[in-house]
Amino acid sequence: MTNLLDHIPRTPLLDGVDDWPKSATRKQWFEITRRLVQTTIDEMDLDPAAMSEVEQAFIGAGLL
C-alpha cells in the first residue's frame, strides 16, 4: 500500500482559518472537521481502489 500522505496537496491546510467562527459549539467544530477531511480527500489524486480504501477508513471513523 502506498503512503496516503504522499497524495495530500502541498497547500497549507489552515488557509481558511480566518473564516472559522471564533467560538463554536462542538457540533460546529465537527462540521468544520468533516469539511476539511472531505476537501482534502477530493484534492487527492488517487486511483479508484486507493480512494475506496481512504473513504472506508474515514467513514468508519465517522468523518465522512
NUNU-385883 format. One record per atom (N, C-alpha, C): residue number from 1; residue in one letter; atom name; x, y, z. Coordinates in Angstrom, 1 decimal, always signed. Each point is the difference from the previous one (the first is absolute). Last residue first. Layout:
+-----+---------+-------+--------+--------+--------+
| num | residuo | atomo |      X |      Y |      Z |
+-----+---------+-------+--------+--------+--------+
| NUM |       a |    CA |      X |      Y |      Z |
...
+-----+---------+-------+--------+--------+--------+
END
This chain:
+-----+---------+-------+--------+--------+--------+
| num | residuo | atomo |      X |      Y |      Z |
+-----+---------+-------+--------+--------+--------+
|  64 |       l |     N |  -16.9 |  +11.0 |   +7.4 |
|  64 |       l |    CA |   -0.6 |   +0.2 |   -1.3 |
|  64 |       l |     C |   -1.4 |   -0.4 |   +0.0 |
|  63 |       l |     N |   +2.8 |   -0.4 |   +3.8 |
|  63 |       l |    CA |   +0.4 |   +1.3 |   -0.5 |
|  63 |       l |     C |   -0.4 |   +0.2 |   -1.4 |
|  62 |       g |     N |   -0.2 |   -4.0 |   +3.2 |
|  62 |       g |    CA |   -1.1 |   +1.0 |   +0.1 |
|  62 |       g |     C |   +0.3 |   +1.3 |   -0.5 |
|  61 |       a |     N |   +2.6 |   -4.2 |   -0.1 |
|  61 |       a |    CA |   +0.3 |   +0.9 |   +1.1 |
|  61 |       a |     C |   -1.1 |   +1.0 |   +0.3 |
|  60 |       g |     N |   -0.3 |   -3.1 |   -3.6 |
|  60 |       g |    CA |   +0.1 |   -0.8 |   +1.2 |
|  60 |       g |     C |   +0.3 |   +0.9 |   +1.2 |
|  59 |       i |     N |   +0.1 |   +2.0 |   -4.2 |
|  59 |       i |    CA |   -1.4 |   -0.4 |   +0.3 |
|  59 |       i |     C |   +0.0 |   -0.8 |   +1.3 |
|  58 |       f |     N |   +4.2 |   +1.0 |   -1.7 |
|  58 |       f |    CA |   -0.6 |   +1.2 |   +0.6 |
|  58 |       f |     C |   -1.5 |   -0.2 |   +0.3 |
|  57 |       a |     N |   +2.4 |   -3.6 |   -2.1 |
|  57 |       a |    CA |   +0.6 |   +0.3 |   +1.3 |
|  57 |       a |     C |   -0.6 |   +1.2 |   +0.7 |
|  56 |       q |     N |   -1.4 |   -1.2 |   -4.4 |
|  56 |       q |    CA |   -0.5 |   -0.9 |   +1.0 |
|  56 |       q |     C |   +0.6 |   +0.3 |   +1.4 |
|  55 |       e |     N |   +1.5 |   +2.5 |   -3.7 |
|  55 |       e |    CA |   -1.4 |   +0.4 |   +0.3 |
|  55 |       e |     C |   -0.5 |   -1.0 |   +1.1 |
|  54 |       v |     N |   +4.2 |   -0.9 |   -1.8 |
|  54 |       v |    CA |   +0.1 |   +1.2 |   +0.8 |
|  54 |       v |     C |   -1.4 |   +0.4 |   +0.5 |
|  53 |       e |     N |   +0.4 |   -3.6 |   -3.0 |
|  53 |       e |    CA |   +0.6 |   -0.4 |   +1.3 |
|  53 |       e |     C |   +0.0 |   +1.2 |   +1.0 |
|  52 |       s |     N |   -1.5 |   +0.7 |   -4.5 |
|  52 |       s |    CA |   -0.9 |   -0.8 |   +0.8 |
|  52 |       s |     C |   +0.5 |   -0.4 |   +1.4 |
|  51 |       m |     N |   +2.9 |   +2.1 |   -3.0 |
|  51 |       m |    CA |   -1.0 |   +1.0 |   +0.4 |
|  51 |       m |     C |   -1.1 |   -0.8 |   +0.9 |
|  50 |       a |     N |   +3.4 |   -2.5 |   -2.1 |
|  50 |       a |    CA |   +0.5 |   +0.7 |   +1.1 |
|  50 |       a |     C |   -1.0 |   +1.0 |   +0.6 |
|  49 |       a |     N |   -1.2 |   -2.3 |   -3.9 |
|  49 |       a |    CA |   +0.2 |   -1.0 |   +1.1 |
|  49 |       a |     C |   +0.5 |   +0.7 |   +1.3 |
|  48 |       p |     N |   -0.4 |   +2.5 |   -4.2 |
|  48 |       p |    CA |   -1.3 |   -0.3 |   +0.7 |
|  48 |       p |     C |   +0.1 |   -1.0 |   +1.2 |
|  47 |       d |     N |   +4.1 |   +3.3 |   -1.0 |
|  47 |       d |    CA |   -0.7 |   -0.9 |   -0.9 |
|  47 |       d |     C |   -1.3 |   -0.5 |   +0.8 |
|  46 |       l |     N |   +2.0 |   +4.9 |   +1.0 |
|  46 |       l |    CA |   +0.2 |   -1.4 |   +0.4 |
|  46 |       l |     C |   -0.7 |   -0.9 |   -1.1 |
|  45 |       d |     N |   +1.4 |   +5.1 |   +1.5 |
|  45 |       d |    CA |   +0.0 |   -0.6 |   -1.3 |
|  45 |       d |     C |   +0.2 |   -1.5 |   +0.2 |
|  44 |       m |     N |   -2.1 |   +4.2 |   +3.3 |
|  44 |       m |    CA |   +1.0 |   -1.1 |   -0.2 |
|  44 |       m |     C |   -0.2 |   -0.6 |   -1.4 |
|  43 |       e |     N |   -2.9 |   +3.3 |   +1.9 |
|  43 |       e |    CA |   +1.1 |   +0.6 |   -0.7 |
|  43 |       e |     C |   +1.1 |   -1.1 |   -0.2 |
|  42 |       d |     N |   -4.0 |   -1.0 |   +2.4 |
|  42 |       d |    CA |   -0.4 |   +0.4 |   -1.4 |
|  42 |       d |     C |   +1.2 |   +0.5 |   -0.8 |
|  41 |       i |     N |   +0.5 |   -1.0 |   +4.6 |
|  41 |       i |    CA |   -0.2 |   -1.2 |   -0.8 |
|  41 |       i |     C |   -0.3 |   +0.3 |   -1.4 |
|  40 |       t |     N |   +0.2 |   +3.7 |   +2.9 |
|  40 |       t |    CA |   +1.4 |   -0.7 |   -0.1 |
|  40 |       t |     C |   -0.1 |   -1.2 |   -0.9 |
|  39 |       t |     N |   -4.0 |   +2.1 |   +1.2 |
|  39 |       t |    CA |   +0.7 |   +0.8 |   -0.9 |
|  39 |       t |     C |   +1.4 |   -0.6 |   -0.3 |
|  38 |       q |     N |   -2.7 |   -2.0 |   +3.3 |
|  38 |       q |    CA |   -0.6 |   -0.2 |   -1.3 |
|  38 |       q |     C |   +0.8 |   +0.8 |   -1.1 |
|  37 |       v |     N |   +1.2 |   +0.6 |   +4.6 |
|  37 |       v |    CA |   +0.3 |   -1.4 |   -0.5 |
|  37 |       v |     C |   -0.5 |   -0.2 |   -1.4 |
|  36 |       l |     N |   -1.1 |   +4.1 |   +2.1 |
|  36 |       l |    CA |   +1.5 |   -0.1 |   -0.3 |
|  36 |       l |     C |   +0.4 |   -1.4 |   -0.6 |
|  35 |       r |     N |   -4.5 |   +0.6 |   +1.5 |
|  35 |       r |    CA |   +0.3 |   +0.8 |   -1.3 |
|  35 |       r |     C |   +1.4 |   -0.1 |   -0.3 |
|  34 |       r |     N |   -1.2 |   -1.8 |   +4.1 |
|  34 |       r |    CA |   -0.5 |   -0.9 |   -1.1 |
|  34 |       r |     C |   +0.3 |   +0.7 |   -1.3 |
|  33 |       t |     N |   +1.0 |   +2.5 |   +3.8 |
|  33 |       t |    CA |   +0.9 |   -1.1 |   -0.1 |
|  33 |       t |     C |   -0.4 |   -0.9 |   -1.2 |
|  32 |       i |     N |   -3.0 |   +3.4 |   +1.3 |
|  32 |       i |    CA |   +1.3 |   +0.6 |   -0.6 |
|  32 |       i |     C |   +1.0 |   -1.1 |   -0.3 |
|  31 |       e |     N |   -3.9 |   -1.3 |   +2.3 |
|  31 |       e |    CA |   -0.3 |   +0.3 |   -1.4 |
|  31 |       e |     C |   +1.2 |   +0.6 |   -0.7 |
|  30 |       f |     N |   +0.4 |   -0.7 |   +4.6 |
|  30 |       f |    CA |   +0.0 |   -1.3 |   -0.6 |
|  30 |       f |     C |   -0.3 |   +0.2 |   -1.5 |
|  29 |       w |     N |   -0.2 |   +3.8 |   +2.7 |
|  29 |       w |    CA |   +1.4 |   -0.4 |   -0.2 |
|  29 |       w |     C |   +0.0 |   -1.4 |   -0.7 |
|  28 |       q |     N |   -4.2 |   +1.6 |   +1.3 |
|  28 |       q |    CA |   +0.5 |   +0.8 |   -1.1 |
|  28 |       q |     C |   +1.5 |   -0.4 |   -0.3 |
|  27 |       k |     N |   -2.2 |   -2.1 |   +3.6 |
|  27 |       k |    CA |   -0.5 |   -0.5 |   -1.2 |
|  27 |       k |     C |   +0.5 |   +0.9 |   -1.2 |
|  26 |       r |     N |   +1.2 |   +1.2 |   +4.4 |
|  26 |       r |    CA |   +0.6 |   -1.3 |   -0.4 |
|  26 |       r |     C |   -0.5 |   -0.5 |   -1.3 |
|  25 |       t |     N |   -0.4 |   +5.2 |   +0.7 |
|  25 |       t |    CA |   -0.4 |   -1.2 |   +0.7 |
|  25 |       t |     C |   +0.8 |   -1.2 |   -0.5 |
|  24 |       a |     N |   +2.1 |   +5.0 |   -0.2 |
|  24 |       a |    CA |   -1.0 |   -0.9 |   -0.7 |
|  24 |       a |     C |   -0.4 |   -1.1 |   +1.0 |
|  23 |       s |     N |   +2.9 |   +5.1 |   -0.8 |
|  23 |       s |    CA |   -0.5 |   -1.0 |   +1.0 |
|  23 |       s |     C |   -1.1 |   -0.9 |   -0.7 |
|  22 |       k |     N |   +2.3 |   +2.8 |   -2.8 |
|  22 |       k |    CA |   +0.9 |   +0.2 |   +1.1 |
|  22 |       k |     C |   -0.4 |   -0.9 |   +1.2 |
|  21 |       p |     N |   -1.0 |   -1.3 |   -5.3 |
|  21 |       p |    CA |   -0.5 |   +0.8 |   +1.1 |
|  21 |       p |     C |   +1.0 |   +0.1 |   +1.2 |
|  20 |       w |     N |   +1.7 |   -0.4 |   -5.1 |
|  20 |       w |    CA |   -0.6 |   -0.9 |   +1.0 |
|  20 |       w |     C |   -0.5 |   +0.9 |   +1.1 |
|  19 |       d |     N |   +2.5 |   +1.5 |   -3.8 |
|  19 |       d |    CA |   -1.4 |   +0.0 |   -0.2 |
|  19 |       d |     C |   -0.7 |   -0.9 |   +1.0 |
|  18 |       d |     N |   +4.8 |   +0.6 |   -0.1 |
|  18 |       d |    CA |   -0.6 |   +1.3 |   +0.3 |
|  18 |       d |     C |   -1.5 |   +0.0 |   -0.2 |
|  17 |       v |     N |   +2.7 |   -3.8 |   -1.2 |
|  17 |       v |    CA |   -0.3 |   +0.1 |   +1.5 |
|  17 |       v |     C |   -0.6 |   +1.3 |   +0.3 |
|  16 |       g |     N |   +1.5 |   -2.2 |   -4.4 |
|  16 |       g |    CA |   -1.3 |   +0.6 |   +0.3 |
|  16 |       g |     C |   -0.3 |   +0.2 |   +1.5 |
|  15 |       d |     N |   +4.1 |   -2.0 |   -1.6 |
|  15 |       d |    CA |   -0.2 |   +1.2 |   -0.7 |
|  15 |       d |     C |   -1.3 |   +0.7 |   +0.3 |
|  14 |       l |     N |   +2.5 |   -4.2 |   +1.6 |
|  14 |       l |    CA |   -0.8 |   +0.9 |   +0.8 |
|  14 |       l |     C |   -0.2 |   +1.4 |   -0.7 |
|  13 |       l |     N |   +2.6 |   -3.8 |   -1.8 |
|  13 |       l |    CA |   -1.3 |   -0.5 |   +0.4 |
|  13 |       l |     C |   -0.9 |   +1.0 |   +0.7 |
|  12 |       p |     N |   +3.9 |   +0.7 |   -3.9 |
|  12 |       p |    CA |   -0.2 |   +0.1 |   +1.5 |
|  12 |       p |     C |   -1.4 |   -0.4 |   +0.3 |
|  11 |       t |     N |   +2.2 |   -2.1 |   -4.3 |
|  11 |       t |    CA |   -0.5 |   +1.3 |   +0.4 |
|  11 |       t |     C |   -0.2 |   +0.0 |   +1.5 |
|  10 |       r |     N |   +1.5 |   -3.7 |   -3.0 |
|  10 |       r |    CA |   +1.0 |   +0.7 |   +0.7 |
|  10 |       r |     C |   -0.5 |   +1.4 |   +0.4 |
|   9 |       p |     N |   -2.9 |   -4.8 |   -0.7 |
|   9 |       p |    CA |   +0.5 |   +1.2 |   -0.7 |
|   9 |       p |     C |   +0.9 |   +0.8 |   +0.9 |
|   8 |       i |     N |   -0.6 |   -5.3 |   +0.4 |
|   8 |       i |    CA |   -0.6 |   +1.2 |   +0.6 |
|   8 |       i |     C |   +0.6 |   +1.2 |   -0.7 |
|   7 |       h |     N |   +1.4 |   -4.7 |   -0.7 |
|   7 |       h |    CA |   -1.1 |   +0.6 |   -0.9 |
|   7 |       h |     C |   -0.6 |   +1.2 |   +0.5 |
|   6 |       d |     N |   +3.3 |   -2.7 |   +2.4 |
|   6 |       d |    CA |   +0.6 |   +0.5 |   -1.2 |
|   6 |       d |     C |   -1.0 |   +0.7 |   -0.9 |
|   5 |       l |     N |   -1.2 |   -2.2 |   +4.1 |
|   5 |       l |    CA |   +0.4 |   +1.4 |   +0.1 |
|   5 |       l |     C |   +0.7 |   +0.5 |   -1.2 |
|   4 |       l |     N |   -1.4 |   -4.6 |   +0.4 |
|   4 |       l |    CA |   -1.1 |   +0.9 |   -0.3 |
|   4 |       l |     C |   +0.4 |   +1.5 |   +0.1 |
|   3 |       n |     N |   +3.0 |   -4.4 |   -1.2 |
|   3 |       n |    CA |   -0.2 |   +0.9 |   +1.1 |
|   3 |       n |     C |   -1.0 |   +1.1 |   -0.4 |
|   2 |       t |     N |   -0.2 |   -5.0 |   -2.2 |
|   2 |       t |    CA |   +0.8 |   +1.3 |   +0.0 |
|   2 |       t |     C |   -0.3 |   +0.8 |   +1.2 |
|   1 |       m |     N |   -0.2 |   -5.5 |   -0.4 |
|   1 |       m |    CA |   -0.8 |   +1.2 |   +0.0 |
|   1 |       m |     C |   +0.9 |   +1.2 |   +0.0 |
+-----+---------+-------+--------+--------+--------+
END
